[in-house]
Amino acid sequence: MTDHDRKPRSEVRPRWIVLVALVLVVTFATVSLGPAPIAWAMTDSERADNSPAAPGLGVASWFLTIPYGVGKMAFALLGGVVGALAFPVTGGNLDISKTIWQTSSYGNYVVTPDHLRGDKPLRFFGQPDTTQGAAAPAPGAP
């Protein structure tokens, strides 16, 4: 094998660095979300609940919150960027940017036992505030 047959080290190193960076990002996201969902997952009523399913639902909600919360945070960050880009693209229409921001950033970030039981809906998308536009009359309206 000659020196020309081997790949230069500079081509191998970037793949290794990207892989390490990806593992570090995923590990950081998992570790930073680790303790918080345990506290958020169970409300006061679930802590007082002595049913046999309560501990299982708490653990299941914690494990489901990790990938769901990471996805929701990524969606919210992406919505923040898209909303910021929508402002100049739409000629300075702040209402469109606010709608994008509210839809992407509002909603649930944590899966709770109530969501797993079906007592509360799990909302990935937020509800834009429609009452703000209803209070002001349309331009040119009598």
C-alpha positions in Angstrom: 0.0 0.0 0.0 1.5 3.3 -1.0 1.0 6.7 0.5 -1.3 7.7 -2.3 -3.7 4.8 -1.5 -4.5 6.0 2.0 -6.9 8.8 2.7 -5.3 11.9 4.2 -5.9 12.4 7.9 -7.7 15.7 7.3 -10.6 13.9 5.5 -11.1 11.4 8.4 -10.9 13.9 11.3 -14.0 16.0 10.3 -16.3 13.0 10.4 -15.0 12.0 13.8 -15.4 15.6 15.1 -19.0 15.7 13.8 -19.8 12.4 15.4 -18.4 13.5 18.8 -20.3 16.8 18.6 -23.5 15.0 17.8 -23.1 12.6 20.7 -22.3 15.5 23.0 -25.4 17.5 22.0 -27.7 14.5 22.4 -26.1 13.7 25.8 -26.4 17.3 27.0 -30.0 17.5 26.0 -30.8 14.2 27.7 -28.9 15.0 30.9 -30.3 18.5 31.1 -33.9 17.2 30.7 -33.3 14.3 33.1 -34.2 15.6 36.5 -36.8 18.2 35.4 -39.5 15.9 34.0 -39.5 13.9 37.2 -40.6 16.9 39.1 -43.0 18.1 36.4 -44.5 14.8 35.4 -46.5 14.2 38.6 -48.9 16.9 39.8 -50.1 17.0 43.4 -53.1 14.8 42.7 -50.8 12.1 41.2 -48.5 12.2 44.2 -51.5 11.6 46.4 -52.8 8.9 44.1 -52.2 5.4 45.5 -53.4 3.5 42.5 -51.1 0.8 41.2 -50.8 2.5 37.8 -49.5 5.9 39.3 -45.8 5.0 39.5 -45.8 3.4 36.1 -47.5 6.4 34.5 -44.9 8.7 36.2 -42.0 6.7 34.9 -43.6 6.4 31.4 -44.2 10.1 31.3 -40.6 10.8 32.2 -39.3 8.5 29.5 -41.6 9.9 26.9 -40.8 13.5 27.9 -37.2 13.1 26.9 -37.6 12.6 23.2 -40.8 14.6 23.0 -39.3 17.6 24.9 -36.2 17.6 22.7 -38.3 17.6 19.6 -40.6 20.3 20.9 -37.7 22.5 21.8 -36.1 22.0 18.4 -39.5 22.9 16.8 -39.8 26.0 19.0 -36.3 27.2 18.1 -37.0 26.6 14.4 -40.3 28.4 14.7 -38.4 31.4 16.3 -36.1 31.5 13.3 -38.8 31.2 10.7 -40.9 33.8 12.5 -38.0 36.2 12.5 -37.4 35.6 8.8 -41.1 36.0 8.0 -41.1 39.6 9.3 -39.0 41.1 6.5 -40.3 38.6 3.9 -43.9 39.8 4.5 -43.0 43.4 4.4 -43.0 44.0 8.2 -46.2 42.1 9.0 -45.7 41.4 12.7 -49.0 39.5 13.1 -47.7 36.7 10.8 -44.5 36.5 12.8 -46.4 36.4 16.1 -48.7 33.6 14.7 -45.7 31.5 13.8 -44.0 32.2 17.2 -47.1 31.3 19.1 -47.8 28.2 17.2 -44.3 26.9 17.5 -43.5 28.0 21.1 -46.8 27.5 22.9 -48.0 24.0 23.7 -46.8 21.3 26.0 -43.1 20.6 26.6 -43.6 17.8 29.2 -45.7 14.6 28.9 -47.6 14.1 32.2 -49.6 11.2 33.5 -52.8 13.2 32.7 -51.8 13.1 29.1 -51.2 9.4 29.1 -54.5 8.8 30.8 -56.3 11.0 28.3 -57.5 13.4 30.9 -55.7 16.3 29.2 -54.8 16.7 25.5 -51.1 16.8 24.6 -50.6 19.8 22.4 -47.5 19.9 20.3 -48.7 23.1 18.5 -49.7 26.2 20.4 -52.9 28.0 19.8 -52.3 31.5 18.2 -54.1 34.3 20.1 -57.1 35.2 17.9 -58.7 37.6 20.3 -56.2 40.3 19.6 -57.3 40.8 16.0 -61.0 40.6 16.8 -60.8 43.6 19.2 -59.7 46.0 16.5 -62.0 46.9 13.6 -60.8 46.2 10.1 -59.5 49.2 8.2 -62.2 50.9 6.2 -65.0 49.4 8.3 -67.8 51.8 9.3 
